[in-house]
Amino acid sequence: MKKHFFYLLTFLLSISLFSQKNLTPEALWQLGRVGLNDLSPDGKTAVYSVRHYDLEANSGSSDLFAVATDGSGSPRQLTNLPGSEGDAQFRPDGKKIGFLHKGQLWEMNLDGSNATQVSNLKMNGYHYSPDGKKILFIADVKYDQTTLDKHPDLKKADAKIIDGLMYRHWTEWEDGQYSNIFVADYSDGHLRSEPKNIMGEPYDSPLKPFGGMEQIAWSKDGRYIAYTCKKLRGLKYAVSTNSDIYLYDLLTGKTDNLTKGMMGYDLNPAFSPDGRYLAWESQEEDGYESDRHRIFVYDFVTKKKEELTAGLDQNASNPQWGSNSNRIYFNSPVNATYQLFYIDRDRAEEVVQVSSGTYNYGSFAVGKNGITVSRCSMSEPHELFSLSLNGGPARQLTFTNKDQLANIGMGKVEKRMIKTTDDKDMLTWVIYPPGFDPEKKYPTLLYCQGGPQSTVSQFWSYRWNFQMMAANGYVIVAPNRRGLPSFGQKWNDEIAGDWGGQAMKDLLSAIDEVAKEPYVDKDNLGAVGASFGGYSVYWLAGHHEGRFKAFISHDGLFNLESWYLTTEEMFFANHDLEGPYWQKDLPETWRLDSPHRYVQNWDTPILVVQGGIDFRVPPQEGLQAFQAAQLRGVPSKLLYFPEEGHWVMSPQNGVLWQREFFGWLDRWLK
């Protein structure tokens, strides 16, 4: 009987393994992308978006869903209009849900019925006032003249007239328009007054290009609006991170700068429920975008501000108040994961971790009885979970991709601590192919992270997806080299002015250590990365001493001198490279750390990927690298996306990227 049972079990296991499928680019783009939008006033319902892509149409659209935060019942779809719906928010009375559709504000019943358009003017984001009597929204306002304004008779002239920085940013040219904040009276599904621009200045709130409505907040009595803005122009804007928190008084029309004299980024204001305090996220140093993120609180009674996280050697971001106006919840990276924490204003010496596990906890909303949060890992895309206010196990609320992932095999993710050349412990993720067999040998990839200050955390990516790489038969080595957050500010700071130094040694320490394993095919190692990871690949190409047999660099920095004078956020370049290359006392980094200086050592096949509208790492960086490889006689290929920026955003380009990525690796490593 036992013998028959053994054979049956073996047969069933073989059937199960045989039925599992590997993750493919097409399957990756079929997954729904979940995003938390809002929590109902009673905390019982979360509204969220799910974005799906149509590969054939090369486009995507988002719909809205609702789910009970206690885990009862199934999620229900609320919208299905042509196009996308997003930015859903519960009306303060809890009777309606607002959302944006084609740039207009709509409202619907809690079950999704009776969807009705509210506005007839374009909005890019909005907030109801706490009493429900007003709405603030953001919209673009034109302040600067365009070429056509200056030469109205030359209607077909195709030129830009530029007389200062910043004239382009990430993927967009400056167009003379700025995001301003407007306020209008509201009641019963209608705007009741002409909107008033409370800024009236050529500055952006939220900050471009990635700031959202988390950078603007109503006071609980509806009298004040706190907003984030960097009120600088031209060269001063390009070299500074000095944004501030401004307080607008609807009663007097007066605006005050609450963070005057605080020189780094000040972001994400949040009023306490009792209205006495304002919390926000702050960095100390002007020009250093990766300085420690702190949480400050301003007391409207005493007119004093203080840092609550003074003893915390890690970032603290996205502050949200609990219901008692004492506790503040926030995100923080720790040991290559993102977790939720809280700190009590009257016991600031104690920081409590609310979430746990090898996950990234992202967007969250604090309710009366719990927290709703988005969570992902290297092995699972984002879904919504609930947490108690004081911590404990997370309960999954949404299962958007359960069916699609049910038969897809995932590789094991292992955490290893590896010694660096200066005897430090470096957390390194090793991801194994599904069905890993330790008796076999596998080609192995060193993943070089970008940033340069961006954690190799438990992220789920739709391009640099480790499970996709593993499914193609590769072992992946992903080290948290010098310069990456979540290991203390000193570790984070040590890359500035030393791009080609200890950070590169850390990368080699990781691959050298894992390559000692018998399952690693040491004769078939590759290195891949984007942005600073692409820089790392170019650097390794000139210094790897025969370790690697293939390279892939996406939007990497190749020639630091040409990059310095064509990138846009000069504060980043000035900080990390310690100023321009024409200084009298030239920093060592300019003499030693540019990959283009070592092209004479290139001898390994390289795929160069470059976006045509990437203004952070402009196209000539990739073109120079490819041309250098060609002139050197190094096997090389250029994958150029004319309409993509620093990332690959369209579905078909995304699938093409994956096919060329693995085609190149398979050619040289298999």
N, C-alpha and C positions, 0 to 999 in steps of 0.2 A: 504493500500500500504506500509506504514511504517512497519507494522507488518510482512508482507511478506519479505520485505527487511532485517529486523532484523534476521529472521529465515535463510534467504539465506546467510547472512554474517556469522552467527554462524556456519552454515554448512560448508562454505568454509574455515573458520578458523580451524575447527576441522579436515577437510581433510588435510590442510596444515601441522598442527601439527602431525597428524597421519603419514604423508608421510615422516616426518623428521626421519633421522637415527642417532644413536649415533656413535661417533667416536670409532673405533675398532683398535686393534693393526695391523691387516692386512691392514685396510684402511690407517693407518698412514704410513706404509711402501710403500704404492702405490703412495704417493705424490712425485712429482718432486721437487728436491732440487736445488734451483736457486742460482747461484753465479756470481757476476759481474766480468768480466775479464778485459775489456779495453774500452776506448772511442776513436773514430776516431780522427785524427788530426784536422778536421774541427768541431768536437763536435756534429755532426749530427747523429751518429750511435754508439750504444753500442753493444758490443759483450759479450755474457754471456754463461755460461754452465748450463745444467740441468742434474742432476744425477737421474736415475731411478733404482730401485732394483727389481730383480726377486726373489720372495720368494722361489719358488721351486728350482731354481738353486743356491740359497743362495749367490748371487753375484749382483754387480751393475755395471753400465757403464754410462759414461757421453757423451753427445753430445753438440755441439756448435750451438748457435742461434744468430741472430742479430735483433735489433729493433731500429726504429727511435726515437730519444730523444725528438722530438716535439710531440710525441703521434700519429702521422699520420701512417696509415697502420697497418698491423698486424706483429707480430714477424715471422721470417722465419728461418727455420732450415738450417744450413750450412753444417753439417757433419753427417755421418752415417756409419763410418768405423767400422770394428770389434774391440771390445774393447772400450777404452775411449779416448776422445780428451779433452784437457784442456790447461790452461795457454795461452789463445789466446791473441795476441797483433797485433795491426795494424802496418804495416811497416811504417816508418816515412814519406814516400812519399804518403801514403794513398792508394796505388794501390793494396796491397796484405794484407792478414791476416796470420800471423804465428801462429802455435800452436804445442803442443807436442802430439805425438802419439807413445805409446810403447817406450818412452824414446828418440825418435828422433824428430828433428825439421822438420816440414812440413810447406808448404805455400799453400794458395788457393786464388782464385779470391774473390772479395767482395760478390759474390752471392753463394760462396761455391764450384764453379766448378773448375776443373783442379787442384785438390789437389795433390801436388807433394812433395816427400821427399827431404829435403835439406841436412841433415847431415847423417853421417854414424858412429857416435860415441854417446855414451849414455850421455844425458843431463838430469839434474834434475830441470832446470829452465834456463831462458835466458832473455836478453834485447838487442834490437837493439840499436846501437849508434844513437844519434839524427840526424846525417847526413846520416845514412843508410850505412856507409862504413865498419862498424865493428859489430861484435856480441860478447857480453860476455855471458858466460854460466857457470853453476856450475856442477861439477862432482866429484865423490869420488876418492880420491887418497890414496893408501896404504902407510903408513909410519911405523907402528909398526909391529913387528913380531907376528905371530900367533903360536899356539902350534905346528902345522904342520911344520912351518918354522924352529922352534927350534929342532924338532925331526922328520925329513923327512922320516925316516924309519918306523915310527909308524903311518901309514896312517889311521888306523882304531881306533886310540886312540880318546876317546871322553872326553876331559877335557879342562879346561881353566886354564892358568897359569897367576895369577894376582899378581902384586907387587905394586899396588897403586890405589887410587881413581881417577876418578869415573870409575868403571868397568862396570856399567850398568846404564841405564837412561830410566825412564818411562816404556817402553816395550821392550827395546833392550839392548843386551849385547854389550860392546865395541868390535869392530871387527878389530881394527887397521887402519880403513879408516877414512878420514876426507874430508869434503866438501871444495874444493878449487875453485877459480875463474879463468877461462881461457878466453883469448881474441883471436879472429881470424878475418882476413880480410873477407869481404863479399861483394858480388855484384850479382845482377840479379839471385837470388835464389841459389847461390852456396857459400860455404866456399872456400876462395881463398888462404888460408895460413895454415900452421901447427899451431894449437892452442898453445898459450903461457900461462903457469901457472904464474899468477902475484903474487901469494902468496908463493908457494913452501915451506910451513911450515905445521907442524902437528896441525893445528887449523881449526875450522869450520867457514865458512861464507857461508850462514846465520847460526845463532846460532841454535843448536839442542836443543830440538826436533821439535819446532813449528815455527821457523823462516822461512820466505819465501823471495821472490825476492824483497819485499818492503825494505829489509835491504841492498840492493845494488843499486847504482844509477850512471848514466853517467852525467858528466857535459855537458852543452849545446853545447860546442865546440868540444866535443868528446875527449878531451885531458886527462881528469881525471876520475877516478872511485873512488867513496866513498863507503866504505863497513863497515859493522858491524862485529866485531870479539872480542872474549874474548881470548886473547893470554896468557892463563895460562894452566898449566898442573897439573895432579895429585891432591894432597890435596888442593893446592891453587885454582884449578878450582872448586873443590867441595864446598869450603866454601865462595866463592866470587861471586858477581854479576857484577864485574867490567869489563864490555865490553866497547869497545871504537869505535870511528869512525876513520877509516884509509883512507888516501887519496893517491891513486897511480897515479903517473904521467907517462903516456904512452910514453912521449917524452924522459924522463931521466931514467925511470925505478926506480925512488926513491919513497919510501913510507913514509909518515909522519903520526903521531898520532895527530889528531886535538883536541882530548879531554883528553890528558894526564893530570893527576891530578884530573879529574872528576871521582869519585870513584864508582858510581852506574852504572846501566844499561844505556848505550847510544846506541840508536837504530834508524833505519828508516831515513837515510839521504835523503834530497831532495834539489836539486839545484834550485835556482831561474831562471826564464826564461832569465834574462840578464847575468847570470853566476857570478854575484858578490857575492851572498850570498849562504850559505848552512844552511838549517834548519834541526833539528833533535829532537828526543824525548829523554829526559834525566831524570834519577832519581839521587838524591843526595847521599843517604846513601848506602855504600857497604854492601851487605848481606841482604838488605831489599827489597824483590821483590815487595812489595805493597806500597812502598814509593810513594809520589806524582809524577806523570808524568808531566814533564815540557817541554816547547818548547824553545830551544835555537837557536840562529842564529849566524853564523860566517861570518864576513866581510873579504873577501879576499884582499881588498884594505888596510884597517886599521889593519888587522891581529888581530882583537879583537872579542870576543864573548860575547853575553849577553842573559839573559833570557827574553823572551817577556811576559811570563805568571806569572811574579813575584807576582802580586796581586790577582791571581786566586786561590781560595781555593777548587779546584777540579782538576781532572786529565785532561790532554790535550795530545792526542795521534794521531799518523798517520798524521803528517803535510803534506799538499799539497799546493803549491803556486797557486795563481791566476795569470792571464796573465800579471799583471803590476809589478811583482817583489816586491810588497809592502804588499800584503794581503796573509795571510796564513789561510787555512781552516783546521779544526781538529775535531776529535771525542771527546766527553766528556760525562761521566755519570752525570746526575743531577736528583735528586729526583726519583731514581729507574727507570729511562729511559736513553737511550743513544741518544744524539742529536748531530747535527752538529753546529759548531760555526766558526767564523772567527775573526782574530785580524789583524790590520794593523800595520806594523812595525813602522810607524811614529806616531801612536796614540795607543801605546800599553796599555794605561790605559783603553781603551774601548774594551770590548769583546762583540761581537754581536752573538746572537743565530739565526741560519738560519732555522732550522727545529723546529717542535713543535708537540704536541700531545702525547698521551699515547702509544708510540711506541719505538722500538729500531731502530735507524738508524746506519747501519754498514758500510761495504765497500763502498767507494765512489770514483768518478773520477770527477775532475773539468774540464769543457770544456770552450770554448770561450763565450758561451751564457747561460750556466747553469750547474747544478750538476746532475749527475746520481748516484743514491744511492740505496743500498739494504735496505729493511725495513721489520720488522716483529713485531708481538705482541704475547701475550699469546693466542690470538684467531685466528691468521693467520700466515702461514709460510712465508718465505722470498719471496718477489717479488721486481722488480725494479721500482723505481719512479724517477721523475725528480723534481728538485727544482730550483728556480731562484737563481742567485748569491747573492742576497741580502735578501733572505728569502721569505716567503709566503706559500701558500698552496701547498702541494705535489700533483703531477699528476701521476697516476699509468700507467706504461708502459707495464708490462707483467701480464698475467692472467693464469699462468701455471696450477694452480690447481683449477680454477674456477668451472669446471664441477664436479670434485671429491668432492668439498666442498659444492656444491649447496644445497644438501639435508641433510647435516649433521648439527644437532643442536649444537650451541655453548652456553655455560653458561655465565652468566653475570660476569664481572670482576669489582670488587669494590675496591676503595682505601679508607682505613681507617687510621686515626691517633690514636694510642693507647699510653697511658701513661705508661712509664716504672717505675720500682721501685725507680729510682732516679729522677723521675719527668721530664723525657725527652719525647719528641714526637717521636714515632717510626712509620714510614710508613709501613703499612701491607696490602698486597693484600688478598682479600677474593674472592674466585671463587665459583660460585653456579652451581648446576646441571642444565642442559637444562630443561626447563619446570618447574623451581623451584616453589614450592608451600609453602608459608610461614606458612601455617596451618599444615604442616607436620613436622616431626622430622627427621633429617638426621645424619647418622654417619659422623664424622668430623675428618679431618687429619691435624695435624701440620706438615708443610713442613719445614725441617731444611736444610738451605743452606750450601754448601761446601765453599771451598776457602782456609782458612777461610775468606779471603778478596775477595769476589766475589758477586756482587750485585744481589739481587732478582729483576731483571729488567723485562722488557717486552719481555723476550726471548721465542722462540718457540723451544721446545725440542722434540727429537724423542725417548726419554726415560722418563724423568721426565716431562711429558706433563700434565699440569694442566687441560686442557680440556678433556683429556682422563680420568683423575681421576674423574672429575665432571660427565662425561658421565656414569660412573659406580655408580653414586648415592651418591657421597661424596661431602661435603662442604670442601674446602681447605683453610687453614689459612697459609699464607706465609709471615712472618715478615722479615723486613730488620733490623735484630738484630745488636748489637754492633759489629763493625769490618767490616761492609760492606761499600764499596765506594758509592759515589754520595751524601753524606751528610756532606762533609767537612773532612779534614784530621784527626782532633781530634777524631771524631766518628770512623773513620777507624782504627786509631792506638790503640784504647782502648782495643782491644782483646789480644794484645801481652802480654805474661806473665800472662794471666788471662783467659785461655780457659774455665775453669769451673766456672767462676765468673759471671760478669754482663751479658755476652752474653747468658748464660743459663737462667738467670733471665728474660731476654728480651723475650726469647722463651716462657717461662711459662706465662709471662704477656699477650702475644698475645693470646694464647689459652684460658687462663682464662677469658679474656674480651669477646671474641667472644662466648665462651660457655655460657654466660649469655643470649644469644638470644634464644627465645622460639623455634626456628626451629632447634637448635643444640641438638642432643641426647647426653647429658652429660655422659651417662652411656656407650657410645660407641665412645670413642676418640682413635685415633691412632697417632703415630709419625713416620715419615719416613725421610730418608735423605741419602746422599752419601758423601764419603770423610770426610771433617770436619762435614758435616751433619750426616754422619754415626757415627763419634765420638760423636756428640751431642745426637744421639739416645742411644748409649751405656751409656752416662752420665745420660741421663734422666731415663734410666732403673733402675739406682741405687738411684734416687733422686725424682721420680715423685709423691710419696706419694698417689698412687692409682688413679691418674688422667686418665691414659691410660690403654686400654685393649689389645693393640697390637702394636708391634714395627717392623720396617724393617730398617736394616742398610746395606748399600752397600759400600764395600771397606772403612769401617770406621777404625779409629785409636782406638785400644782397650787398649794396654799396651804401654805407652809412652816410657818405657825403652827399650823394645824389638824393638819398631818402630825406635827409634833414631839410633840404631846400624844396621839397615837393610835398611833404606831409602837411597836415593842417593844425592839429592840436600841439602847438609848439611847447606848451608847458611840459608835456610828456617827454619830448625829445630833449629839452633843456635839462630836465631833472635826471633822466637816466643816463644821458651821455655827458652830463656835467658841463653843459653849455655848448656853443657852436665850435666848429672846427677851425675858425680863424683867430682863436684866442692867442695871445702872446705866449702864455704859459699853457701849452696845449695839454689837456688831460691825456693820460696814457691810453685810455679807451679808444681815442681817435687813431692812435698809431698802431694798435694791436688787434682791435676787435672787429674790424670790418671783414666779412667773408671774402669780398672781392680781392683782397690782398693775397689770398692763398689759392687762387685758381690754378696756379702752376702745379699744384699737388693733385688736382682733380683727375681721377682715373676710373671712376665708378659710374655705372649707368644712373641717370637721373631723369625723373619726370618733373617738369615745372608746370604748376597750375596757377593761373592768374586771372583775376577779375578785371574787366575793362573799366569799371567805374568804382574801383577801390581807391579812395583818396587818402585813406589811412596809410596803406602801403601801395603807392601808385604803380600803375602797370609797368613802367620802365624797369622796376626792380626785377620782375620775373623775366622780362624780355632780355635784360642784360645777362641774367644767369643762364638762360637758354643759349644765347648767342655765344657766351664764353665757353659753354660745354661743347657747342658745335665747332668753334674755332680750335678747341683743344683736341677734337676728334673723339670726345667722350660720347658713347651711345646716349642719346637724349631725345626727349619729346616735349613739346609744348602743348598744353591743353588750355586754351584761351577762351574765356566767356565774356564777350563784349558787353553784355547787359547785366552782369553780376558784379556785386561789390566785394566786400571782405568775406562774404559767405556765399553759398549757393542756395538760392531761395526757391527757384521754380522746380516743379516736379520732374520734368523731363531732363533738365540740366542736372538735377540731383541723381537721377538714375544713371545718366551718362557718366557723371563723376565717379560713381561706384564701379561701373564697368571698366573704365579706363584705369582706375586705381588698382583694381585687382588684376586686370590684364597685364599691367606693367610688373606688378610684384610676381605674378605667376610666371611671367616670361623669364625673369632673372633669378628667382629663388626656388623654383620648382623644376 
